[in-house]
Amino acid sequence: MATADFDRHGRTHRLELTDQSVREWDATVLDASAEDGIVLDRSAFYPGGGGQPPDEGVLLWGGVRTRIVGVRKGDDLALLPHEDDPIPPVGTSVRGALEDVRRTALMRTHSALHLLGGVVFRDFGALITGSNMHPLEGRLDFNLDTLPEGFRDRITEAANAEVAADRAIEVRVLPRAEAFALPDIIRTATNLVPADVEVVRLVDITGLDVQADAGTHVASTRSIGEIEIAKVENKGRGFRRVRVRLRPEQAG
């Protein structure tokens, strides 16, 4: 895959990989059925991955609204319509629109988890063994054999100091060899980047954390808002789970 093609999946140009602020766009239907979903030539619907669930939203066409309740990844990206809604015919011009509140909450949450992973790696040397998220809440699992004294308070203070520092969160892409020449871009205990991926998308919290990642993120740490460490759980030997929550309102 050439670097210029990293933002395509099958026949769909993935707008969210290069501009995470896109919420509405025009597109053309390339394929459509109730069973297999709707394929567009251009889409900003994040299809899910890395613990981040897929986007939801609508397609508007000919005075009709089709709700999109999920995305399926195959040879193409197939948008999954609500079972009660009509399907736009192939060739139809549509207006796509994401559910903004949900997308923005997921962006804040995903960035919060990257920030937390960066803090725990920097301060305790621990790698991530699992993750999951929903809007405004998520969890990271770490390979910590023992829980350091005052761990919860220490990571709460450190994480929110990084929020206040308003570090820029930037996206860039590099050929695989160049990306893996950078130190510590894999913060998971297992490298989850498939061997056939030739171009690696990096999410860089400037001065704190660089990770290979395909998800959506806010533009700076201040936009995450206050991070609450809701719970730290012992899930077995060498396995600690940290749960985080964010406030509903987005920080300014």
Sequence and secondary structure as in RCSB ss.txt:
>XXXX:A:sequence
MATADFDRHGRTHRLELTDQSVREWDATVLDASAEDGIVLDRSAFYPGGGGQPPDEGVLLWGGVRTRIVGVRKGD
DLALLPHEDDPIPPVGTSVRGALEDVRRTALMRTHSALHLLGGVVFRDFGALITGSNMHPLEGRLDFNLDTLPEG
FRDRITEAANAEVAADRAIEVRVLPRAEAFALPDIIRTATNLVPADVEVVRLVDITGLDVQADAGTHVASTRSIG
EIEIAKVENKGRGFRRVRVRLRPEQAG
>XXXX:A:secstr
  GGGTTEETTEEEGGGT TT  EEEEEEEEEETTTEEEESEE     BTTB    EEEEETTEEEEEEEEEESS
SEEEEE TTS    TT EEEEEE HHHHHHHHHHHHHHHHHHHHHHHHH   EEEEEEETTEEEEEE  SS  TT
HHHHHHHHHHHHHHTT BEEEEEEEHHHHHHSTT   BSS  S TT  EEEEEEETTTEEEE  S   SBGGGG 
 EEEEEEEE STT EEEEEEE SS   
